[in-house]
Amino acid sequence: MKGDGVNVMVADPGPQVEDKDAGATPASALFWDRRYQEGRDGWDLGQPAPPLQDFLGSHPLAPQPPGQVLVPGCGRGHEARLLAELGFAVVGLDFSAEAIAAARQVAAPPGANLRWLQANLFDGQALAAAGLGPASLQGVVEHTCFCAIEPQQRPAYLHIVAELLVPGGWLLGLFWCHGRPAGPPYGSDPGELAGALAEAGLLQALWQPAPYGATGPQQHPRDNEWLGLWHKPPSP
Ligand SMILES: C[S@@+](CC[C@H](N)C(=O)[O-])C[C@H]1O[C@@H](n2cnc3c(N)ncnc32)[C@H](O)[C@@H]1O
């Protein structure tokens, strides 16, 4: 199926909906709400992902504050809190009420500019109502949201990200490029993913297997994570 374009990034990964999910698919907040409620949340590291934390803390290409940054599919908000601590103005977005409630329960870093938004990232009206219109963001940080989006929705997701960024804005992402039929929920291929981001109009600055430094992943090893940084072209 490779080469068919961005709509098909892995051969029939399937959402692997368990019986417990009772028909809810990963495209619905209900699917994720149940997982948070029942503790079926094995993706949650309980801390920011180490490759993102290391990159933001020390890499020469690391984006610097100030600027408004969105974390789509933020879950319990570990990366959002980290970014706020670094000095960005952060919006943590998730359509799961459970995730946003859990994110709100954790104290924000002192002086943080951090807000939580319960919304579907495909709901343009909800985004606009929260001040997230075209060119409203300096940056987007993606971590295990892409792998939760149905493959046919991915071009739309990347288009939304590109549209929300200011010219010259950036996308930093840690992508779980697994090919496992058992999920979580959808795999991807690094080459096709890079192609999809290029098709969305973003310029690649970095795309490499995720390096693991001093901060991990001692307790939560993951195969096939890729770290990338892209920029929206500056205005002509
Ligand atoms: C695999 S979890 C990852 C959560 C968090 N990024 C982390 O690493 O802990 C995927 C998250 O994306 C959220 N999500 C999936 N599709 C979404 C959508 N269309 N709009 C908003 N959030 C979405 C889910 O509710 C879930 O919290």
PDBQT file of the ligand as one rigid body, heavy atoms in Angstrom, charges set to zero:
ROOT
HETATM    1  C1  LIG A 301      -2.578   7.948  22.970  1.00  0.00    +0.000 C 
HETATM    2  S1  LIG A 301      -3.302   9.283  23.863  1.00  0.00    +0.000 S 
HETATM    3  C2  LIG A 301      -1.880  10.332  24.139  1.00  0.00    +0.000 C 
HETATM    4  C3  LIG A 301      -2.079  11.362  25.214  1.00  0.00    +0.000 C 
HETATM    5  C4  LIG A 301      -0.839  12.224  25.525  1.00  0.00    +0.000 C 
HETATM    6  N1  LIG A 301      -0.365  12.879  24.337  1.00  0.00    +0.000 N 
HETATM    7  C5  LIG A 301       0.229  11.373  26.137  1.00  0.00    +0.000 C 
HETATM    8  O1  LIG A 301       1.231  11.058  25.470  1.00  0.00    +0.000 OA
HETATM    9  O2  LIG A 301       0.088  10.993  27.316  1.00  0.00    +0.000 OA
HETATM   10  C6  LIG A 301      -4.137  10.171  22.552  1.00  0.00    +0.000 C 
HETATM   11  C7  LIG A 301      -4.903  11.361  23.070  1.00  0.00    +0.000 C 
HETATM   12  O3  LIG A 301      -5.420  12.073  21.959  1.00  0.00    +0.000 OA
HETATM   13  C8  LIG A 301      -6.734  12.474  22.250  1.00  0.00    +0.000 C 
HETATM   14  N2  LIG A 301      -7.418  12.663  20.971  1.00  0.00    +0.000 N 
HETATM   15  C9  LIG A 301      -7.581  11.734  19.991  1.00  0.00    +0.000 A 
HETATM   16  N3  LIG A 301      -8.250  12.261  18.955  1.00  0.00    +0.000 NA
HETATM   17  C10 LIG A 301      -8.523  13.556  19.286  1.00  0.00    +0.000 A 
HETATM   18  C11 LIG A 301      -9.211  14.615  18.639  1.00  0.00    +0.000 A 
HETATM   19  N4  LIG A 301      -9.760  14.447  17.420  1.00  0.00    +0.000 N 
HETATM   20  N5  LIG A 301      -9.306  15.802  19.253  1.00  0.00    +0.000 NA
HETATM   21  C12 LIG A 301      -8.753  15.990  20.482  1.00  0.00    +0.000 A 
HETATM   22  N6  LIG A 301      -8.105  15.025  21.159  1.00  0.00    +0.000 NA
HETATM   23  C13 LIG A 301      -7.976  13.824  20.568  1.00  0.00    +0.000 A 
HETATM   24  C14 LIG A 301      -7.304  11.353  23.116  1.00  0.00    +0.000 C 
HETATM   25  O4  LIG A 301      -8.394  11.759  23.898  1.00  0.00    +0.000 OA
HETATM   26  C15 LIG A 301      -6.094  10.966  23.953  1.00  0.00    +0.000 C 
HETATM   27  O5  LIG A 301      -6.028  11.707  25.158  1.00  0.00    +0.000 OA
ENDROOT
TORSDOF 0
